[in-house]
Amino acid sequence: MSRRLVFWAIALLAVALAFWQAWALRWTCDDAFISMRYAEHFVEGHGLVFNRDPAEAPVEGYTNFAWTMLLAVGFALGFTGESLTGWAAFFGASFHAGTVFLLASIAWQATGGRAIVPLAACGFAAVHHAASLAPAGLETAMFTLLVTAVMRFAAHLKCRREAWLVGFLGVLLAMTRPDGGLFVAIAGLFVLFDALRRRAPQLVVGYAAPFLFCFVPYLIWRRLYYGYWVPNTFYAKSASDPYPSQGFVYVAEFFKCYWALLPVPVLTAIYALRQPDLLAGVSSWLGRRPHLAVLAFVVPYVAFVIWVGGDFMFGRFLVPVLPVMLLGLDLAANRWRNVLVQLPIAVVLVVGLFCRVEPSWLGTHPNPQHFTDNRQITVKPSGFGDLTWAEALRIAGEHLRAVFDGLDVRIAIVGSQANFAYRAQVPVAIECATGLTDARLAHQEVVGRGMPGHEKGYRRQLDYLIGERGVQITFDNDYVENDGLDEFRKIVFLPPGLPPPRLVPAKLMRYDRDLMRALQEREGERVLFYDFEVILDDYLSKLAQKDKERVQSDYAAFKAFYFDHNDDSERQRRFQEFLQ
């Protein structure tokens, strides 16, 4: 059996298993619904905005422009609701499998066909969290594929045409996620080195041209449309505030889980420092440069992850450089004269990666480490019969759409509730846990460290949310005003598709009389709340027996909750007359 046949049989098996595993693990991260809402509004003609309110200034609440455009293509083709999540999962799994195939192609090309096993391809296909994050509805797998492709040209650039190609890939990479700019800069240094060494300035021109003609216009449009050079998420996630202590924990726990990866960068460093051997004269792939390229892509990016404090999703910020890191194994093994040693290395690597050691707290939220396996939380039982949290949230979101249909509803959402905004299709929704979709919340200073990217909150901006943004309902059930009206703020939605207890609790941030009357007129017992007008009438009927000082205090609470937002001069007059 030929070496080529063995290599590609193993490679294609790894590709197929990578796609199968990713597809079998498919789920949708709550943050993905933010990009989906932007994509749908864009196709519907509202602009690339999260909310449909024309009076609202656009806010760039996504970090994945290229991925959002891919979702917009799916929506334009007729994929909506659950089918759009399927569209996202398919492309995520495909990009994941595409990375495995690309790793195999690089390994084969790098040695002119000497390899017998694609080590990096097999290893990456065995990383569980790479597979589980791929179909989550976010850009992770797409970003990972592009990072690997750009590194391939940084390690070995042949001509100006390839310089143009890697330039366009770099543009797409930077448009997929802002931190892609780090890889673009690193690749640019390798292109510059080639241009100087070969005295070929056309390489730099070829690499820079796509940025001048594509990325710069995009950057100017973003500045004019959204008002900032960087996405709103940069401010919401506190990227300007270093959090290395948390970042060290994030990176350390990942490599403790995937302990089999630890020797890989060491081997790469050895060959990057070692003098090229005789085989290096056969191909530039066998010299120092590919190993240096691996280190140049991995080390600064891991340092960046540590600096920003990692992420709230376990492994998500490290997966993009895993293929490049693992490629160091192929590059090292291909310099060994006895290529048969690749077979036991592949077996040990794959078995070691399958035998990961996950922390016991990884599926628990919250936990002291401030990050979790988000998929475990999403697919765990919800308490509503046999439904998972994802299924229960879907049913609840679809119920909210039926309840709110045609009404001017403004809601505040927190963790795991972006799907409510997407499925309910309310005109205005504000993500309050981080301020992703609101510039005022995002630009707050961090007053205390905690879960990375979730340290801003909205408690300091209640007057803004209620007064300026007109939010009526918050799904943060921990919202408390301490004004004695907490009981009357309760509003409960009853999705008929959920088994008992089938309630979705929420709170009223302000009482909008027109909205609440409209909800009362909806058919069926789909929403329960206190009719505050009845509460006021009952209070006023007993006004003569009440202490004036107590009424003064109660009236201040009634005013903030009800009178400041509704034209009810008659009831207000009765309070004022009593207090005078």
C-alpha positions as CSV (number, residue, x, y, z in Angstrom):
1,M,0.0,0.0,0.0
2,S,1.5,3.4,-1.0
3,R,2.4,6.0,1.6
4,R,0.1,8.5,-0.1
5,L,-2.9,6.2,0.1
6,V,-2.2,5.5,3.8
7,F,-1.8,9.2,4.6
8,W,-4.9,10.4,2.9
9,A,-7.0,7.6,4.1
10,I,-6.2,8.5,7.6
11,A,-6.6,12.3,6.8
12,L,-10.1,11.8,5.3
13,L,-11.2,9.6,8.1
14,A,-10.1,12.4,10.6
15,V,-12.0,15.0,8.5
16,A,-15.2,12.8,8.5
17,L,-14.9,12.1,12.2
18,A,-14.3,15.8,12.9
19,F,-17.5,16.8,11.1
20,W,-19.5,14.0,12.6
21,Q,-18.4,14.9,16.2
22,A,-19.1,18.6,15.7
23,W,-22.5,17.9,14.2
24,A,-23.4,15.4,16.9
25,L,-22.5,18.0,19.5
26,R,-24.4,20.9,17.8
27,W,-26.0,23.5,20.1
28,T,-26.5,27.2,20.0
29,C,-24.7,29.6,22.3
30,D,-26.9,32.4,23.6
31,D,-24.5,35.0,22.2
32,A,-25.1,33.6,18.7
33,F,-28.6,35.0,18.8
34,I,-27.2,38.5,18.9
35,S,-25.5,38.0,15.5
36,M,-28.6,36.3,14.2
37,R,-30.8,39.3,15.2
38,Y,-28.3,41.7,13.5
39,A,-28.3,39.5,10.3
40,E,-32.1,39.3,10.1
41,H,-32.6,43.1,10.7
42,F,-30.0,43.7,8.0
43,V,-31.8,41.6,5.4
44,E,-35.2,43.1,6.4
45,G,-33.8,46.5,5.6
46,H,-33.5,48.0,9.1
47,G,-29.8,48.3,8.8
48,L,-27.0,46.3,10.6
49,V,-28.6,47.0,14.0
50,F,-29.8,45.1,17.0
51,N,-33.0,47.1,17.5
52,R,-35.6,48.3,15.0
53,D,-36.2,51.7,16.6
54,P,-35.2,54.2,13.9
55,A,-34.5,56.8,16.6
56,E,-31.8,54.7,18.1
57,A,-28.2,55.2,17.1
58,P,-26.7,52.0,15.6
59,V,-24.5,50.0,18.1
60,E,-22.0,47.4,17.0
61,G,-22.9,44.7,19.4
62,Y,-21.2,41.9,17.5
63,T,-17.5,41.2,16.9
64,N,-17.9,38.9,13.9
65,F,-18.8,40.9,10.9
66,A,-17.9,38.3,8.3
67,W,-19.8,35.6,10.3
68,T,-22.8,37.8,10.7
69,M,-22.8,38.3,6.9
70,L,-22.8,34.6,6.4
71,L,-25.8,34.3,8.7
72,A,-27.5,37.1,6.7
73,V,-27.0,35.0,3.5
74,G,-28.7,32.1,5.2
75,F,-31.6,34.3,6.2
76,A,-31.9,35.8,2.7
77,L,-32.1,32.2,1.4
78,G,-35.1,31.5,3.6
79,F,-33.4,30.1,6.8
80,T,-35.2,31.5,9.8
81,G,-35.7,30.6,13.4
82,E,-34.5,27.1,14.1
83,S,-33.4,26.6,10.5
84,L,-31.0,29.5,10.8
85,T,-29.4,27.9,13.9
86,G,-29.1,24.8,11.7
87,W,-27.4,26.9,9.0
88,A,-24.9,28.2,11.5
89,A,-24.2,24.8,13.0
90,F,-23.6,23.3,9.5
91,F,-21.1,25.9,8.5
92,G,-19.4,25.7,11.9
93,A,-19.0,21.9,11.6
94,S,-17.8,22.3,8.0
95,F,-15.2,24.9,9.0
96,H,-14.0,22.6,11.8
97,A,-13.7,19.7,9.3
98,G,-12.0,22.1,6.8
99,T,-9.3,23.0,9.4
100,V,-8.6,19.3,9.8
101,F,-8.3,18.9,6.0
102,L,-6.1,22.0,5.7
103,L,-3.7,20.6,8.4
104,A,-3.4,17.4,6.5
105,S,-2.7,19.3,3.3
106,I,0.0,21.3,4.9
107,A,1.7,18.3,6.5
108,W,1.7,16.5,3.1
109,Q,3.0,19.5,1.2
110,A,5.6,20.3,3.8
111,T,7.6,17.1,3.2
112,G,6.9,16.4,-0.4
113,G,5.0,13.3,0.5
114,R,7.3,11.8,3.2
115,A,4.7,11.8,6.0
116,I,2.6,8.7,6.7
117,V,0.2,10.2,9.3
118,P,-1.2,13.7,9.6
119,L,-0.4,14.3,13.2
120,A,-2.0,17.7,13.6
121,A,-5.1,16.7,11.7
122,C,-5.7,13.7,13.9
123,G,-4.9,15.6,17.1
124,F,-7.2,18.6,16.4
125,A,-10.0,16.2,15.4
126,A,-9.7,14.6,18.9
127,V,-10.0,17.9,20.8
128,H,-13.5,17.8,22.2
129,H,-14.0,21.5,22.9
130,A,-12.9,22.4,19.4
131,A,-15.7,20.2,18.1
132,S,-18.3,21.4,20.7
133,L,-17.6,25.1,20.0
134,A,-17.7,24.7,16.2
135,P,-21.5,24.3,15.8
136,A,-22.4,26.7,18.6
137,G,-23.6,29.4,16.2
138,L,-20.5,31.6,16.8
139,E,-17.5,32.3,14.5
140,T,-15.0,30.2,16.4
141,A,-14.5,27.5,13.7
142,M,-14.4,30.0,10.9
143,F,-11.8,32.1,12.7
144,T,-9.8,29.0,13.5
145,L,-9.7,27.9,9.8
146,L,-8.6,31.4,8.7
147,V,-5.8,31.6,11.3
148,T,-4.5,28.2,10.1
149,A,-4.6,29.3,6.5
150,V,-2.8,32.6,7.1
151,M,-0.1,30.8,9.1
152,R,0.4,28.4,6.3
153,F,1.5,31.3,4.0
154,A,3.5,32.9,6.8
155,A,5.5,29.7,7.1
156,H,6.1,29.3,3.4
157,L,5.4,32.2,0.9
158,K,6.4,31.4,-2.7
159,C,5.3,34.3,-4.9
160,R,3.3,37.6,-5.2
161,R,0.1,35.7,-6.1
162,E,0.3,34.0,-2.7
163,A,1.0,37.4,-1.1
164,W,-2.2,38.7,-2.6
165,L,-4.1,35.6,-1.4
166,V,-2.9,35.8,2.2
167,G,-3.7,39.5,2.2
168,F,-7.3,38.7,1.3
169,L,-7.4,35.9,3.9
170,G,-6.0,38.4,6.4
171,V,-8.8,40.9,5.6
172,L,-11.4,38.2,6.1
173,L,-9.7,37.1,9.3
174,A,-9.8,40.7,10.7
175,M,-13.4,41.0,9.7
176,T,-14.3,37.7,11.4
177,R,-12.9,38.8,14.8
178,P,-11.0,41.9,15.8
179,D,-8.2,39.9,17.5
180,G,-7.5,38.5,14.0
181,G,-5.6,41.7,13.6
182,L,-2.8,40.3,15.7
183,F,-2.3,37.4,13.3
184,V,-2.5,39.8,10.3
185,A,0.4,41.8,11.8
186,I,2.5,38.7,12.5
187,A,2.0,37.4,9.0
188,G,2.8,40.9,7.6
189,L,6.2,40.7,9.4
190,F,7.0,37.4,7.6
191,V,6.0,38.9,4.3
192,L,8.2,41.9,4.9
193,F,11.1,39.6,5.7
194,D,10.6,37.8,2.5
195,A,10.4,41.0,0.5
196,L,13.6,42.3,2.0
197,R,15.5,39.0,1.7
198,R,14.4,38.5,-2.0
199,R,14.5,42.2,-2.8
200,A,10.9,41.8,-4.0
201,P,8.8,44.8,-2.8
202,Q,5.9,43.4,-4.8
203,L,5.3,40.9,-2.0
204,V,4.5,43.7,0.4
205,V,2.4,45.5,-2.2
206,G,0.5,42.3,-2.8
207,Y,-0.1,41.7,0.9
208,A,-1.1,45.3,1.7
209,A,-3.3,45.9,-1.3
210,P,-6.4,43.9,0.0
211,F,-6.2,45.9,3.2
212,L,-6.1,49.2,1.4
213,F,-8.9,48.4,-1.0
214,C,-11.1,46.3,1.2
215,F,-10.4,46.6,4.9
216,V,-9.8,50.4,5.1
217,P,-13.2,51.2,3.4
218,Y,-14.8,48.8,5.8
219,L,-13.1,50.4,8.8
220,I,-14.2,53.9,7.6
221,W,-17.7,52.7,7.1
222,R,-17.7,51.2,10.6
223,R,-16.5,54.5,12.1
224,L,-19.1,56.5,10.3
225,Y,-22.0,54.1,11.0
226,Y,-21.3,53.1,14.6
227,G,-19.2,56.1,15.8
228,Y,-16.2,54.1,17.0
229,W,-13.2,52.5,15.4
230,V,-13.6,49.2,17.4
231,P,-16.8,47.3,18.1
232,N,-18.9,48.2,21.2
233,T,-18.0,44.7,22.5
234,F,-14.4,45.9,23.0
235,Y,-15.7,48.3,25.7
236,A,-18.3,45.9,27.0
237,K,-15.7,43.2,27.5
238,S,-13.3,45.5,29.3
239,A,-10.5,44.6,26.8
240,S,-8.7,47.9,27.7
241,D,-8.5,46.7,31.4
242,P,-5.9,43.9,31.7
243,Y,-6.9,40.9,33.8
244,P,-3.8,38.6,33.7
245,S,-4.5,36.9,37.0
246,Q,-7.7,35.5,35.5
247,G,-6.0,34.9,32.2
248,F,-3.4,32.7,33.8
249,V,-6.1,30.5,35.4
250,Y,-8.0,30.3,32.1
251,V,-4.9,29.1,30.2
252,A,-3.6,26.8,32.9
253,E,-7.0,25.0,33.4
254,F,-7.2,24.4,29.6
255,F,-3.8,22.8,29.4
256,K,-4.4,20.8,32.6
257,C,-7.5,19.5,30.9
258,Y,-5.6,18.7,27.6
259,W,-2.4,17.7,29.2
260,A,-1.3,15.8,26.1
261,L,-0.7,19.2,24.4
262,L,2.0,20.2,26.8
263,P,5.0,18.6,25.0
264,V,4.0,20.1,21.6
265,P,5.2,23.7,22.0
266,V,8.4,22.5,23.6
267,L,9.3,20.3,20.6
268,T,8.5,23.3,18.3
269,A,10.8,25.6,20.4
270,I,13.7,23.0,20.2
271,Y,13.5,22.9,16.4
272,A,13.1,26.7,16.1
273,L,16.4,27.1,18.0
274,R,18.2,24.2,16.5
275,Q,20.5,24.6,13.6
276,P,18.9,23.3,10.3
277,D,20.0,19.8,9.5
278,L,20.9,18.4,6.1
279,L,17.3,17.7,5.2
280,A,16.6,21.4,5.4
281,G,18.4,21.9,2.1
282,V,15.7,19.8,0.4
283,S,12.8,22.2,1.2
284,S,12.3,25.4,3.1
285,W,9.5,23.6,5.0
286,L,12.2,21.6,6.8
287,G,14.2,24.6,8.0
288,R,13.7,26.9,11.0
289,R,11.1,29.2,9.5
290,P,8.0,27.0,9.8
291,H,8.8,26.4,13.5
292,L,9.4,30.1,14.1
293,A,6.0,30.8,12.3
294,V,4.3,28.4,14.7
295,L,5.8,30.1,17.7
296,A,5.1,33.6,16.3
297,F,1.4,32.7,15.9
298,V,0.9,30.8,19.2
299,V,3.0,32.6,21.9
300,P,1.8,36.3,21.3
301,Y,-1.8,35.1,21.0
302,V,-1.7,33.1,24.2
303,A,-0.1,36.1,25.9
304,F,-3.0,38.2,24.6
305,V,-5.5,35.7,26.1
306,I,-3.8,36.0,29.4
307,W,-3.7,39.8,29.3
308,V,-7.4,40.2,28.6
309,G,-8.4,37.5,31.2
310,G,-9.6,34.8,28.9
311,D,-13.3,34.3,28.3
312,F,-16.4,33.1,30.1
313,M,-16.5,30.0,27.8
314,F,-13.9,27.4,28.5
315,G,-11.3,27.1,25.7
316,R,-13.0,29.4,23.2
317,F,-10.1,31.9,23.1
318,L,-7.5,29.1,22.8
319,V,-9.0,26.9,20.2
320,P,-8.0,29.2,17.3
321,V,-4.3,28.5,17.8
322,L,-4.5,24.8,18.6
323,P,-4.2,23.7,14.9
324,V,-1.1,25.9,14.5
325,M,0.4,24.5,17.7
326,L,-0.3,20.9,16.7
327,L,1.2,21.5,13.3
328,G,4.5,21.8,15.1
329,L,4.3,18.1,15.6
330,D,4.1,17.4,11.8
331,L,7.0,19.8,11.1
332,A,9.2,18.2,13.8
333,A,8.3,14.6,12.9
334,N,8.9,15.2,9.2
335,R,12.5,16.1,10.0
336,W,13.1,12.6,11.5
337,R,14.6,10.1,9.1
338,N,12.5,7.3,10.6
339,V,8.9,8.5,9.6
340,L,7.4,5.3,11.1
341,V,7.7,6.9,14.5
342,Q,4.7,9.1,13.5
343,L,2.3,6.1,13.9
344,P,2.9,5.6,17.7
345,I,3.0,9.4,18.2
346,A,-0.4,9.8,16.5
347,V,-1.9,7.0,18.7
348,V,-0.5,8.5,21.9
349,L,-1.6,12.0,21.0
350,V,-5.2,11.1,20.1
351,V,-5.6,8.8,23.1
352,G,-4.2,11.5,25.4
353,L,-6.5,14.2,24.0
354,F,-9.5,11.9,24.3
355,C,-8.5,11.3,27.9
356,R,-8.9,14.9,28.9
357,V,-9.2,15.8,32.6
358,E,-12.0,18.3,33.0
359,P,-12.3,20.3,36.2
360,S,-15.2,19.1,38.3
361,W,-16.8,22.6,38.4
362,L,-16.7,23.1,34.6
363,G,-20.4,22.4,34.1
364,T,-21.5,24.7,37.0
365,H,-22.5,28.3,36.8
366,P,-21.5,30.4,38.6
367,N,-18.2,29.0,40.0
368,P,-15.1,30.6,41.6
369,Q,-13.1,30.4,38.3
370,H,-15.6,32.6,36.4
371,F,-15.7,30.4,33.2
372,T,-17.6,27.3,32.3
373,D,-18.3,24.8,29.6
374,N,-21.2,26.7,28.2
375,R,-22.5,23.7,26.2
376,Q,-22.9,21.6,29.4
377,I,-25.0,24.3,30.9
378,T,-27.1,24.8,27.8
379,V,-28.0,21.1,27.2
380,K,-28.4,20.1,30.9
381,P,-32.0,19.4,32.2
382,S,-34.0,22.5,32.8
383,G,-36.4,21.3,35.5
384,F,-39.2,21.5,32.9
385,G,-39.8,17.7,32.5
386,D,-37.3,16.1,30.1
387,L,-36.5,19.4,28.3
388,T,-32.9,20.9,28.2
389,W,-32.4,24.5,29.0
390,A,-31.9,25.2,25.3
391,E,-35.3,23.6,24.5
392,A,-37.1,25.4,27.4
393,L,-35.7,28.8,26.4
394,R,-36.7,28.2,22.8
395,I,-40.3,27.4,23.8
396,A,-40.3,30.5,26.2
397,G,-39.0,32.8,23.4
398,E,-41.6,31.6,20.9
399,H,-44.3,32.2,23.5
400,L,-43.0,35.7,24.1
401,R,-43.3,36.4,20.4
402,A,-46.9,35.4,20.5
403,V,-47.6,37.5,23.6
404,F,-45.7,40.6,22.3
405,D,-46.8,40.4,18.7
406,G,-47.5,43.9,17.4
407,L,-46.8,45.7,20.7
408,D,-44.2,48.4,21.4
409,V,-42.2,46.3,23.9
410,R,-38.8,47.3,25.3
411,I,-37.1,44.6,27.3
412,A,-33.8,44.2,29.2
413,I,-32.1,40.8,29.0
414,V,-29.2,39.3,30.9
415,G,-27.3,36.0,30.6
416,S,-28.7,33.3,28.4
417,Q,-31.6,35.5,27.3
418,A,-30.4,36.9,23.9
419,N,-32.6,34.1,22.4
420,F,-35.6,36.0,23.9
421,A,-34.8,39.1,21.9
422,Y,-34.2,37.0,18.8
423,R,-37.3,34.8,19.0
424,A,-39.7,37.3,20.6
425,Q,-38.7,39.9,17.9
426,V,-39.4,42.8,20.2
427,P,-38.6,46.2,18.7
428,V,-36.1,47.1,21.4
429,A,-34.0,44.8,23.6
430,I,-31.0,45.8,25.7
431,E,-28.4,43.3,26.7
432,C,-27.6,44.4,30.3
433,A,-25.2,41.8,31.6
434,T,-22.3,43.2,29.7
435,G,-23.7,46.1,27.7
436,L,-23.0,44.4,24.4
437,T,-25.8,46.2,22.5
438,D,-25.8,49.5,24.4
439,A,-22.9,52.0,24.3
440,R,-23.7,53.7,27.6
441,L,-23.6,50.5,29.5
442,A,-20.5,49.3,27.7
443,H,-18.5,52.4,28.4
444,Q,-18.9,52.2,32.2
445,E,-15.8,51.8,34.3
446,V,-15.1,48.4,35.8
447,V,-15.5,48.8,39.6
448,G,-14.8,45.1,40.5
449,R,-13.4,42.1,38.8
450,G,-15.4,38.9,38.3
451,M,-16.5,36.9,35.2
452,P,-14.5,38.3,32.2
453,G,-16.7,40.5,30.1
454,H,-19.6,40.5,32.6
455,E,-18.4,43.1,35.1
456,K,-20.3,46.2,33.9
457,G,-23.9,45.4,34.6
458,Y,-26.7,47.9,34.6
459,R,-27.4,48.8,38.2
460,R,-25.7,52.1,38.0
461,Q,-27.7,53.0,34.9
462,L,-31.3,52.4,36.0
463,D,-32.4,56.0,35.3
464,Y,-31.0,55.8,31.8
465,L,-32.6,52.4,31.1
466,I,-36.0,53.4,32.4
467,G,-36.1,57.1,31.6
468,E,-34.2,57.5,28.3
469,R,-34.5,54.0,26.8
470,G,-38.0,53.4,28.1
471,V,-37.5,49.8,29.2
472,Q,-40.6,48.3,30.6
473,I,-39.7,44.6,31.4
474,T,-36.5,43.0,32.6
475,F,-36.0,39.3,32.6
476,D,-33.5,39.6,35.3
477,N,-35.5,38.2,38.1
478,D,-33.0,39.5,40.7
479,Y,-33.9,43.1,39.8
480,V,-35.0,44.8,43.0
481,E,-35.7,48.6,43.6
482,N,-36.2,48.4,47.4
483,D,-39.2,50.7,47.1
484,G,-41.8,48.4,48.5
485,L,-43.3,47.6,45.1
486,D,-41.3,44.5,44.3
487,E,-44.4,42.3,44.6
488,F,-46.3,44.5,42.1
489,R,-43.4,44.4,39.7
490,K,-43.8,40.7,39.1
491,I,-45.0,39.6,35.7
492,V,-45.1,35.9,34.8
493,F,-45.4,34.4,31.3
494,L,-46.9,31.0,30.9
495,P,-45.7,29.2,27.8
496,P,-48.2,26.4,27.1
497,G,-45.4,24.2,25.6
498,L,-43.7,23.8,29.0
499,P,-44.7,21.3,31.5
500,P,-45.4,22.5,35.1
501,P,-43.9,24.6,36.5
502,R,-44.2,26.3,33.2
503,L,-43.6,29.9,34.2
504,V,-41.1,32.4,32.9
505,P,-40.7,35.1,35.6
506,A,-39.8,38.7,34.9
507,K,-40.1,42.1,36.5
508,L,-41.6,45.4,35.5
509,M,-39.0,48.2,35.5
510,R,-41.9,50.7,34.9
511,Y,-45.6,50.3,34.5
512,D,-46.7,51.2,31.0
513,R,-50.4,51.5,31.1
514,D,-51.0,51.1,27.4
515,L,-48.8,48.1,27.2
516,M,-50.3,46.4,30.2
517,R,-53.9,47.0,29.0
518,A,-52.9,45.5,25.6
519,L,-51.5,42.4,27.4
520,Q,-54.8,42.1,29.4
521,E,-56.7,41.9,26.1
522,R,-54.7,39.1,24.7
523,E,-56.7,35.8,24.5
524,G,-55.8,33.0,26.9
525,E,-54.0,32.9,30.2
526,R,-50.6,33.6,28.7
527,V,-49.3,36.3,31.0
528,L,-50.1,37.2,34.7
529,F,-49.4,40.5,36.5
530,Y,-50.9,42.9,39.0
531,D,-53.1,45.6,37.5
532,F,-51.5,48.5,39.1
533,E,-54.4,50.8,38.3
534,V,-56.5,48.6,40.5
535,I,-53.9,48.7,43.2
536,L,-53.8,52.5,43.1
537,D,-57.6,52.8,43.3
538,D,-57.6,50.5,46.3
539,Y,-54.9,52.6,47.9
540,L,-56.7,55.9,47.2
541,S,-60.0,54.5,48.6
542,K,-58.3,54.2,52.0
543,L,-56.3,57.4,51.8
544,A,-58.1,59.1,54.6
545,Q,-57.0,56.5,57.1
546,K,-53.3,56.6,56.2
547,D,-50.5,58.6,57.7
548,K,-49.3,61.5,55.6
549,E,-45.6,60.7,56.0
550,R,-46.2,57.1,54.9
551,V,-48.3,58.3,51.9
552,Q,-45.4,60.7,51.0
553,S,-43.0,57.8,50.9
554,D,-45.4,55.6,48.9
555,Y,-46.3,58.3,46.5
556,A,-42.6,58.8,45.7
557,A,-42.4,55.1,44.8
558,F,-45.7,55.3,42.8
559,K,-44.4,58.3,40.9
560,A,-41.2,56.7,39.8
561,F,-42.9,53.4,38.9
562,Y,-46.1,54.7,37.3
563,F,-47.0,58.4,37.3
564,D,-43.7,59.6,35.6
565,H,-44.5,57.3,32.6
566,N,-48.3,57.6,32.2
567,D,-50.7,60.5,31.9
568,D,-53.0,59.9,34.8
569,S,-53.6,63.4,36.2
570,E,-56.8,62.5,38.1
571,R,-55.2,59.9,40.4
572,Q,-52.1,62.0,40.8
573,R,-54.2,65.0,41.8
574,R,-55.8,63.1,44.6
575,F,-52.4,62.2,46.0
576,Q,-51.2,65.8,45.7
577,E,-54.2,67.2,47.4
578,F,-53.9,64.8,50.3
579,L,-50.2,65.6,50.8
580,Q,-50.8,69.4,50.6
